[in-house]
Amino acid sequence: AGRKLLAEFSDDPSALHVLRVFHANEWKWPRLRTSFATLYRWMNDVVDDASEPELRLAVVETIEDQFPKEDFVRDGGSLFVRHWCLMRARRFDESVKLGKDFLRRFGDSSMVDKCRWALALALLGKSPPDIEGATKHLEWLAADATRRNSANAKRRLDALRMGASWIDAEDGCPRAAGLGRIAIVTDLRESDPLWKASLLTGDVASSP
């Protein structure tokens, strides 16, 4: 039924819902009749890279497979999106590999700033984190205030120089490896986003 709907209503919003079902069940996607414009819109505007990075990755891989002559593919845009999605999906080693490939092949692209930022995040996310490698990209970004994420890079460098390893609040604090060995006492209000992140680790004692 899903294949029939995808064939008959390839550019309809319902087709994306069907693809979500295919992806969730790890079924092989059929070759789509969906236009490049629709796939690009789904990838760019509809599928969220934070909550659905793997689905977004699947969409961009479909674009690369079916529309290899589009500028988005030929100019490295799809390669960067795959690099970013892998980082968001916490597949850090794969993300690092694609990020380095992007810089090698598209070093004069307007997306170099974003690539170096994503590459730094992926390097820091590895286990163990590649502090030296990440620092190189962060210093490059921080050196020019006009570069995208320059301010973020400076803050991250300050944290690294103080011996901190970055932990995304969305993932909880501390990392899983520290569970059972670290107690957290906080004065955060329950309305603070970090309160929820702290709860991911277990019991939290809060002072008024």
Accessible surface in RSA format (square Angstrom, percent):
REM  Atomic radii and reference values for relative SASA: ProtOr
REM  Chains: A
REM  Algorithm: Lee & Richards
REM  Probe-radius: 1.40
REM  Slices: 20
REM RES _ NUM      All-atoms   Total-Side   Main-Chain    Non-polar    All polar
REM                ABS   REL    ABS   REL    ABS   REL    ABS   REL    ABS   REL
RES ALA A   1   124.68 114.6  70.04 108.1  54.65 124.3  77.39 109.0  47.30 125.3
RES GLY A   2    19.52  24.1   0.00   N/A  19.52  24.1  10.83  29.7   8.69  19.5
RES ARG A   3   130.44  54.8 125.14  63.8   5.30  12.6  57.39  78.4  73.05  44.3
RES LYS A   4   139.14  67.9 131.21  80.5   7.93  18.9  80.04  72.0  59.10  63.0
RES LEU A   5    54.61  30.4  51.14  36.6   3.46   8.7  54.24  38.1   0.37   1.0
RES LEU A   6     5.81   3.2   4.28   3.1   1.53   3.8   4.46   3.1   1.35   3.6
RES ALA A   7    39.88  36.7  29.11  44.9  10.77  24.5  32.58  45.9   7.30  19.3
RES GLU A   8   102.92  59.1  71.08  53.8  31.84  75.8  34.22  66.2  68.70  56.1
RES PHE A   9   109.53  54.8 103.79  64.3   5.74  14.9 109.53  66.4   0.00   0.0
RES SER A  10    17.04  14.4  14.94  19.9   2.10   4.8   0.12   0.3  16.92  23.7
RES ASP A  11    62.30  43.6  49.06  48.8  13.24  31.3  30.19  71.1  32.11  32.0
RES ASP A  12    58.78  41.2  52.46  52.2   6.33  15.0  10.73  25.3  48.05  47.9
RES PRO A  13    96.15  70.1  87.90  80.1   8.25  30.0  89.09  73.6   7.05  43.8
RES SER A  14    45.45  38.4  37.46  50.0   7.99  18.4  39.24  83.6   6.21   8.7
RES ALA A  15     0.04   0.0   0.04   0.1   0.00   0.0   0.04   0.1   0.00   0.0
RES LEU A  16     6.71   3.7   6.71   4.8   0.00   0.0   6.71   4.7   0.00   0.0
RES HIS A  17   113.81  62.2 113.24  78.7   0.56   1.4  75.92  78.2  37.88  44.1
RES VAL A  18    16.10  10.6  15.34  13.9   0.76   1.8  16.10  14.0   0.00   0.0
RES LEU A  19     0.08   0.0   0.08   0.1   0.00   0.0   0.08   0.1   0.00   0.0
RES ARG A  20    77.84  32.7  73.33  37.4   4.50  10.7  35.24  48.2  42.60  25.8
RES VAL A  21    57.45  37.8  53.93  48.8   3.52   8.5  57.45  49.9   0.00   0.0
RES PHE A  22    12.28   6.1  12.28   7.6   0.00   0.0  12.28   7.4   0.00   0.0
RES HIS A  23    59.20  32.4  52.30  36.3   6.90  17.7  30.84  31.8  28.36  33.0
RES ALA A  24    82.87  76.2  46.19  71.3  36.67  83.4  56.02  78.9  26.85  71.1
RES ASN A  25    75.08  51.8  53.04  51.3  22.04  53.1   8.15  19.6  66.92  64.7
RES GLU A  26   160.69  92.3 126.43  95.7  34.26  81.6  48.03  92.9 112.66  92.0
RES TRP A  27   131.63  52.8 121.35  58.7  10.29  24.1 103.19  55.0  28.44  46.1
RES LYS A  28   176.90  86.3 160.00  98.2  16.90  40.2 111.50 100.4  65.40  69.7
RES TRP A  29    44.97  18.0  30.47  14.7  14.50  34.0  26.35  14.1  18.61  30.2
RES PRO A  30    25.83  18.8  15.97  14.6   9.86  35.8  22.35  18.4   3.49  21.7
RES ARG A  31   169.92  71.3 137.30  70.0  32.62  77.7  72.82  99.5  97.11  58.9
RES LEU A  32    11.07   6.2   1.38   1.0   9.69  24.4   3.15   2.2   7.91  21.3
RES ARG A  33   176.79  74.2 150.50  76.7  26.29  62.6  53.66  73.3 123.13  74.6
RES THR A  34     2.01   1.4   0.66   0.7   1.35   3.2   0.00   0.0   2.01   3.0
RES SER A  35    45.16  38.2  38.89  51.9   6.28  14.5  40.80  86.9   4.37   6.1
RES PHE A  36    41.05  20.5  39.15  24.2   1.90   4.9  39.15  23.7   1.90   5.4
RES ALA A  37    71.37  65.6  60.54  93.4  10.83  24.6  65.05  91.6   6.32  16.7
RES THR A  38    14.87  10.6  13.27  13.5   1.59   3.8   1.58   2.1  13.28  20.1
RES LEU A  39     0.00   0.0   0.00   0.0   0.00   0.0   0.00   0.0   0.00   0.0
RES TYR A  40    78.36  36.6  78.36  44.6   0.00   0.0  43.99  33.1  34.37  42.4
RES ARG A  41   102.28  42.9 100.94  51.5   1.34   3.2  49.70  67.9  52.58  31.9
RES TRP A  42     3.08   1.2   3.08   1.5   0.00   0.0   0.50   0.3   2.58   4.2
RES MET A  43     1.11   0.6   1.11   0.7   0.00   0.0   1.11   0.9   0.00   0.0
RES ASN A  44    73.92  51.0  52.36  50.6  21.56  51.9   0.34   0.8  73.58  71.1
RES ASP A  45   108.44  76.0  69.25  68.9  39.20  92.7  29.04  68.4  79.40  79.2
RES VAL A  46    64.18  42.2  42.17  38.2  22.01  53.0  46.07  40.0  18.11  49.1
RES VAL A  47     4.87   3.2   0.00   0.0   4.87  11.7   0.22   0.2   4.65  12.6
RES ASP A  48    68.72  48.1  62.13  61.8   6.58  15.6  29.20  68.7  39.52  39.4
RES ASP A  49    30.79  21.6  28.60  28.5   2.19   5.2   2.19   5.2  28.60  28.5
RES ALA A  50    49.63  45.6  25.76  39.8  23.87  54.3  27.65  38.9  21.98  58.2
RES SER A  51    86.94  73.5  52.39  69.9  34.55  79.6  50.49 107.5  36.45  51.1
RES GLU A  52    45.06  25.9  39.53  29.9   5.53  13.2  25.13  48.6  19.93  16.3
RES PRO A  53    16.56  12.1  16.42  15.0   0.14   0.5  16.42  13.6   0.14   0.9
RES GLU A  54    62.22  35.7  60.23  45.6   1.99   4.7  35.88  69.4  26.34  21.5
RES LEU A  55     7.60   4.2   6.80   4.9   0.80   2.0   6.80   4.8   0.80   2.2
RES ARG A  56    28.05  11.8  28.05  14.3   0.00   0.0   1.12   1.5  26.93  16.3
RES LEU A  57     8.72   4.9   8.72   6.2   0.00   0.0   8.72   6.1   0.00   0.0
RES ALA A  58    19.09  17.5  15.14  23.4   3.94   9.0  17.15  24.2   1.93   5.1
RES VAL A  59     0.00   0.0   0.00   0.0   0.00   0.0   0.00   0.0   0.00   0.0
RES VAL A  60     0.00   0.0   0.00   0.0   0.00   0.0   0.00   0.0   0.00   0.0
RES GLU A  61    82.40  47.3  77.28  58.5   5.13  12.2  24.78  47.9  57.62  47.0
RES THR A  62    18.72  13.3  13.86  14.1   4.85  11.6   9.39  12.6   9.33  14.1
RES ILE A  63     0.00   0.0   0.00   0.0   0.00   0.0   0.00   0.0   0.00   0.0
RES GLU A  64    38.78  22.3  31.06  23.5   7.72  18.4  16.22  31.4  22.56  18.4
RES ASP A  65    95.72  67.0  74.00  73.7  21.72  51.4  26.60  62.6  69.11  68.9
RES GLN A  66    29.74  16.6  11.60   8.5  18.13  43.2   2.11   4.5  27.63  21.0
RES PHE A  67    48.88  24.5  44.54  27.6   4.35  11.3  48.88  29.6   0.00   0.0
RES PRO A  68    74.39  54.2  67.79  61.8   6.60  24.0  67.79  56.0   6.60  41.0
RES LYS A  69   171.81  83.8 163.07 100.1   8.74  20.8 105.97  95.4  65.84  70.1
RES GLU A  70    62.89  36.1  59.75  45.2   3.14   7.5   6.32  12.2  56.57  46.2
RES ASP A  71    84.89  59.5  81.97  81.6   2.92   6.9  24.86  58.5  60.03  59.9
RES PHE A  72    33.65  16.8  21.89  13.6  11.77  30.6  30.84  18.7   2.81   8.0
RES VAL A  73    27.91  18.4  19.22  17.4   8.69  20.9  19.22  16.7   8.69  23.6
RES ARG A  74   149.75  62.9 126.22  64.3  23.52  56.0  48.57  66.4 101.17  61.3
RES ASP A  75    87.49  61.3  80.14  79.8   7.35  17.4  28.87  67.9  58.63  58.5
RES GLY A  76     0.45   0.6   0.00   N/A   0.45   0.6   0.45   1.2   0.00   0.0
RES GLY A  77     6.17   7.6   0.00   N/A   6.17   7.6   5.78  15.9   0.38   0.9
RES SER A  78     1.33   1.1   1.33   1.8   0.00   0.0   0.00   0.0   1.33   1.9
RES LEU A  79     6.98   3.9   6.98   5.0   0.00   0.0   6.98   4.9   0.00   0.0
RES PHE A  80    17.46   8.7  17.46  10.8   0.00   0.0  17.46  10.6   0.00   0.0
RES VAL A  81    15.92  10.5  15.52  14.0   0.40   1.0  15.92  13.8   0.00   0.0
RES ARG A  82    51.90  21.8  51.90  26.5   0.00   0.0   1.12   1.5  50.78  30.8
RES HIS A  83     0.00   0.0   0.00   0.0   0.00   0.0   0.00   0.0   0.00   0.0
RES TRP A  84    50.96  20.4  50.96  24.7   0.00   0.0  49.22  26.2   1.74   2.8
RES CYS A  85     0.10   0.1   0.00   0.0   0.10   0.2   0.00   0.0   0.10   0.1
RES LEU A  86     8.87   4.9   8.87   6.3   0.00   0.0   8.87   6.2   0.00   0.0
RES MET A  87    15.38   8.0  13.11   8.7   2.26   5.4   0.54   0.5  14.83  19.7
RES ARG A  88    75.11  31.5  54.93  28.0  20.18  48.1   7.20   9.8  67.91  41.2
RES ALA A  89    23.12  21.3   1.66   2.6  21.46  48.8   6.49   9.1  16.63  44.1
RES ARG A  90   117.76  49.4  99.96  51.0  17.81  42.4  48.84  66.7  68.92  41.8
RES ARG A  91    83.15  34.9  75.33  38.4   7.82  18.6  36.57  50.0  46.58  28.2
RES PHE A  92    28.28  14.1  24.93  15.4   3.35   8.7  24.93  15.1   3.35   9.6
RES ASP A  93    97.75  68.5  87.45  87.0  10.30  24.4  36.15  85.1  61.60  61.4
RES GLU A  94    79.70  45.8  75.63  57.2   4.07   9.7  39.11  75.7  40.59  33.1
RES SER A  95     0.00   0.0   0.00   0.0   0.00   0.0   0.00   0.0   0.00   0.0
RES VAL A  96     9.61   6.3   9.61   8.7   0.00   0.0   9.61   8.4   0.00   0.0
RES LYS A  97   154.51  75.4 146.90  90.1   7.61  18.1  95.42  85.9  59.10  62.9
RES LEU A  98    26.69  14.9  26.69  19.1   0.00   0.0  26.69  18.7   0.00   0.0
RES GLY A  99     0.00   0.0   0.00   N/A   0.00   0.0   0.00   0.0   0.00   0.0
RES LYS A 100   116.46  56.8 110.04  67.5   6.42  15.3  63.98  57.6  52.48  55.9
RES ASP A 101    32.22  22.6  28.48  28.3   3.74   8.8  15.35  36.1  16.87  16.8
RES PHE A 102     0.00   0.0   0.00   0.0   0.00   0.0   0.00   0.0   0.00   0.0
RES LEU A 103    33.79  18.8  23.67  16.9  10.12  25.4  23.83  16.7   9.96  26.8
RES ARG A 104   180.35  75.7 144.36  73.6  35.98  85.7  78.19 106.9 102.16  61.9
RES ARG A 105   130.77  54.9  98.73  50.3  32.04  76.3  23.65  32.3 107.12  64.9
RES PHE A 106    29.77  14.9  29.17  18.1   0.60   1.6  29.77  18.1   0.00   0.0
RES GLY A 107    48.73  60.1   0.00   N/A  48.73  60.1  23.24  63.8  25.49  57.1
RES ASP A 108   143.33 100.4 105.81 105.3  37.52  88.7  50.07 117.8  93.26  93.0
RES SER A 109    25.61  21.6   8.70  11.6  16.91  38.9  14.09  30.0  11.52  16.1
RES SER A 110   113.79  96.2  73.95  98.7  39.85  91.8  58.92 125.5  54.87  76.9
RES MET A 111    37.45  19.4  37.45  24.8   0.00   0.0  22.41  19.1  15.04  19.9
RES VAL A 112    12.85   8.5  12.70  11.5   0.15   0.4  12.70  11.0   0.15   0.4
RES ASP A 113    28.66  20.1  28.45  28.3   0.21   0.5   4.08   9.6  24.58  24.5
RES LYS A 114    65.41  31.9  64.79  39.8   0.62   1.5  24.14  21.7  41.27  44.0
RES CYS A 115     0.00   0.0   0.00   0.0   0.00   0.0   0.00   0.0   0.00   0.0
RES ARG A 116    45.59  19.1  45.59  23.2   0.00   0.0   0.00   0.0  45.59  27.6
RES TRP A 117    24.12   9.7  24.12  11.7   0.00   0.0  13.34   7.1  10.77  17.5
RES ALA A 118     0.00   0.0   0.00   0.0   0.00   0.0   0.00   0.0   0.00   0.0
RES LEU A 119     0.16   0.1   0.16   0.1   0.00   0.0   0.16   0.1   0.00   0.0
RES ALA A 120     0.13   0.1   0.13   0.2   0.00   0.0   0.13   0.2   0.00   0.0
RES LEU A 121    33.84  18.8  28.04  20.1   5.80  14.6  28.70  20.2   5.14  13.8
RES ALA A 122     0.00   0.0   0.00   0.0   0.00   0.0   0.00   0.0   0.00   0.0
RES LEU A 123     3.08   1.7   3.08   2.2   0.00   0.0   3.08   2.2   0.00   0.0
RES LEU A 124     7.54   4.2   5.18   3.7   2.36   5.9   5.31   3.7   2.23   6.0
RES GLY A 125    14.33  17.7   0.00   N/A  14.33  17.7   6.74  18.5   7.59  17.0
RES LYS A 126    64.13  31.3  56.80  34.8   7.33  17.5  18.43  16.6  45.69  48.7
RES SER A 127   114.62  96.9  78.17 104.3  36.45  84.0  40.36  85.9  74.26 104.0
RES PRO A 128   114.11  83.2 105.08  95.8   9.03  32.8 108.87  89.9   5.24  32.6
RES PRO A 129    47.33  34.5  34.03  31.0  13.30  48.3  34.03  28.1  13.30  82.6
RES ASP A 130    51.32  36.0  44.76  44.5   6.57  15.5  15.64  36.8  35.69  35.6
RES ILE A 131    65.10  37.0  62.29  46.4   2.81   6.8  62.29  44.9   2.81   7.6
RES GLU A 132   149.65  85.9 138.37 104.7  11.28  26.9  57.91 112.0  91.73  74.9
RES GLY A 133    15.94  19.7   0.00   N/A  15.94  19.7  15.42  42.3   0.53   1.2
RES ALA A 134     0.00   0.0   0.00   0.0   0.00   0.0   0.00   0.0   0.00   0.0
RES THR A 135    31.78  22.6  31.78  32.2   0.00   0.0  27.04  36.3   4.74   7.2
RES LYS A 136   129.42  63.1 122.35  75.1   7.07  16.8  72.26  65.0  57.16  60.9
RES HIS A 137     8.08   4.4   8.08   5.6   0.00   0.0   4.95   5.1   3.13   3.6
RES LEU A 138     0.16   0.1   0.16   0.1   0.00   0.0   0.16   0.1   0.00   0.0
RES GLU A 139    81.92  47.0  76.37  57.8   5.55  13.2  24.04  46.5  57.88  47.3
RES TRP A 140    78.54  31.5  71.62  34.7   6.92  16.3  59.54  31.7  19.00  30.8
RES LEU A 141     0.00   0.0   0.00   0.0   0.00   0.0   0.00   0.0   0.00   0.0
RES ALA A 142    16.22  14.9   9.30  14.3   6.93  15.8   9.43  13.3   6.79  18.0
RES ALA A 143    86.21  79.3  41.18  63.5  45.03 102.4  53.64  75.5  32.57  86.3
RES ASP A 144    51.62  36.2  47.95  47.7   3.68   8.7  12.79  30.1  38.83  38.7
RES ALA A 145    83.62  76.9  55.08  85.0  28.54  64.9  55.67  78.4  27.95  74.0
RES THR A 146   124.03  88.2  87.95  89.2  36.08  86.0  82.54 110.9  41.49  62.7
RES ARG A 147    58.91  24.7  52.22  26.6   6.69  15.9   8.13  11.1  50.78  30.8
RES ARG A 148   142.93  60.0 130.19  66.4  12.74  30.3  36.93  50.5 105.99  64.2
RES ASN A 149    35.04  24.2  21.66  20.9  13.37  32.2   4.93  11.9  30.11  29.1
RES SER A 150     5.31   4.5   3.93   5.2   1.38   3.2   3.35   7.1   1.95   2.7
RES ALA A 151    58.56  53.8  52.35  80.8   6.21  14.1  54.84  77.2   3.72   9.9
RES ASN A 152    52.07  35.9  49.58  47.9   2.50   6.0   5.89  14.2  46.18  44.6
RES ALA A 153     0.00   0.0   0.00   0.0   0.00   0.0   0.00   0.0   0.00   0.0
RES LYS A 154    97.45  47.5  95.67  58.7   1.78   4.2  54.40  49.0  43.05  45.9
RES ARG A 155   147.41  61.9 140.62  71.7   6.79  16.2  71.50  97.7  75.90  46.0
RES ARG A 156    21.58   9.1  19.88  10.1   1.71   4.1   1.51   2.1  20.07  12.2
RES LEU A 157     5.90   3.3   5.90   4.2   0.00   0.0   5.90   4.1   0.00   0.0
RES ASP A 158    77.46  54.3  75.06  74.7   2.40   5.7  21.41  50.4  56.06  55.9
RES ALA A 159    20.07  18.5  19.65  30.3   0.42   1.0  19.79  27.9   0.28   0.7
RES LEU A 160    20.22  11.3   6.09   4.4  14.13  35.5   6.30   4.4  13.92  37.5
RES ARG A 161   161.63  67.9 122.29  62.3  39.34  93.7  66.16  90.4  95.47  57.9
RES MET A 162   155.43  80.5 117.33  77.6  38.10  90.7  86.03  73.1  69.40  91.9
RES GLY A 163    70.18  86.5   0.00   N/A  70.18  86.5  37.05 101.7  33.13  74.2
RES ALA A 164    44.76  41.2  35.47  54.7   9.29  21.1  42.44  59.8   2.32   6.1
RES SER A 165    55.45  46.9  41.94  56.0  13.51  31.1  20.52  43.7  34.93  48.9
RES TRP A 166   111.67  44.8 106.75  51.7   4.92  11.5 101.57  54.2  10.10  16.4
RES ILE A 167    52.95  30.1  38.42  28.6  14.53  35.0  38.54  27.8  14.41  39.1
RES ASP A 168    53.84  37.7  50.16  49.9   3.67   8.7  11.00  25.9  42.83  42.7
RES ALA A 169    37.89  34.8  31.70  48.9   6.19  14.1  35.59  50.1   2.29   6.1
RES GLU A 170   129.31  74.2 102.28  77.4  27.03  64.4  50.65  98.0  78.66  64.2
RES ASP A 171    69.52  48.7  39.82  39.6  29.70  70.2  20.03  47.1  49.49  49.4
RES GLY A 172     2.00   2.5   0.00   N/A   2.00   2.5   1.04   2.9   0.96   2.2
RES CYS A 173    55.98  42.3  55.98  62.4   0.00   0.0  15.16  38.4  40.81  44.0
RES PRO A 174    19.90  14.5  15.00  13.7   4.89  17.8  15.00  12.4   4.89  30.4
RES ARG A 175    93.15  39.1  85.67  43.7   7.48  17.8  57.73  78.9  35.42  21.5
RES ALA A 176    82.41  75.8  62.96  97.2  19.45  44.3  65.43  92.1  16.98  45.0
RES ALA A 177    79.44  73.0  59.75  92.2  19.69  44.8  73.01 102.8   6.43  17.0
RES GLY A 178    10.22  12.6   0.00   N/A  10.22  12.6   8.64  23.7   1.58   3.5
RES LEU A 179    87.84  48.9  70.76  50.6  17.08  42.9  72.37  50.8  15.47  41.6
RES GLY A 180    84.87 104.7   0.00   N/A  84.87 104.7  42.54 116.7  42.32  94.8
RES ARG A 181   182.51  76.6 145.36  74.1  37.15  88.4  72.37  98.9 110.13  66.7
RES ILE A 182   101.84  58.0  72.61  54.1  29.23  70.5  77.40  55.7  24.45  66.3
RES ALA A 183    96.62  88.8  62.87  97.0  33.76  76.8  69.10  97.3  27.53  72.9
RES ILE A 184    40.17  22.9  31.33  23.3   8.84  21.3  34.04  24.5   6.13  16.6
RES VAL A 185   118.18  77.8  88.36  80.0  29.82  71.9  88.36  76.8  29.82  80.9
RES THR A 186    17.58  12.5  10.56  10.7   7.02  16.7  13.38  18.0   4.21   6.4
RES ASP A 187   108.40  75.9  88.82  88.4  19.58  46.3  20.87  49.1  87.53  87.3
RES LEU A 188    45.47  25.3  40.10  28.7   5.37  13.5  42.73  30.0   2.74   7.4
RES ARG A 189   189.45  79.5 181.03  92.3   8.43  20.1  60.02  82.0 129.43  78.4
RES GLU A 190   136.87  78.6 114.64  86.7  22.23  52.9  33.80  65.4 103.06  84.1
RES SER A 191   102.94  87.0  65.59  87.5  37.35  86.1  58.42 124.4  44.53  62.4
RES ASP A 192    46.71  32.7  39.90  39.7   6.82  16.1   8.87  20.9  37.85  37.7
RES PRO A 193   112.20  81.8  95.86  87.4  16.34  59.4 106.21  87.7   6.00  37.3
RES LEU A 194    86.04  47.9  85.83  61.4   0.21   0.5  85.83  60.3   0.21   0.6
RES TRP A 195    33.85  13.6  33.85  16.4   0.00   0.0  27.49  14.7   6.36  10.3
RES LYS A 196   152.33  74.3 152.01  93.3   0.32   0.8  94.17  84.8  58.16  62.0
RES ALA A 197     7.28   6.7   4.05   6.2   3.23   7.3   5.98   8.4   1.30   3.4
RES SER A 198    10.68   9.0  10.65  14.2   0.03   0.1   0.01   0.0  10.66  14.9
RES LEU A 199    81.54  45.4  67.61  48.4  13.93  35.0  67.80  47.6  13.75  37.0
RES LEU A 200   106.77  59.5  73.85  52.8  32.91  82.7  78.29  55.0  28.48  76.6
RES THR A 201    32.21  22.9   9.77   9.9  22.43  53.5   6.75   9.1  25.46  38.5
RES GLY A 202    39.38  48.6   0.00   N/A  39.38  48.6  33.57  92.1   5.82  13.0
RES ASP A 203   150.09 105.1 121.33 120.8  28.76  68.0  41.11  96.8 108.98 108.7
RES VAL A 204    25.03  16.5   0.08   0.1  24.96  60.1   1.15   1.0  23.88  64.8
RES ALA A 205    63.32  58.2  52.56  81.1  10.76  24.5  60.28  84.9   3.04   8.1
RES SER A 206    57.31  48.4  23.91  31.9  33.40  77.0  15.14  32.2  42.18  59.1
RES SER A 207    55.25  46.7  45.66  60.9   9.59  22.1  37.26  79.4  17.98  25.2
RES PRO A 208   178.32 130.0 107.60  98.1  70.73 257.1 149.17 123.2  29.15 181.2
END  Absolute sums over single chains surface
CHAIN  1 A    12339.3       9961.4       2377.9       6607.9       5731.4
END  Absolute sums over all chains
TOTAL         12339.3       9961.4       2377.9       6607.9       5731.4
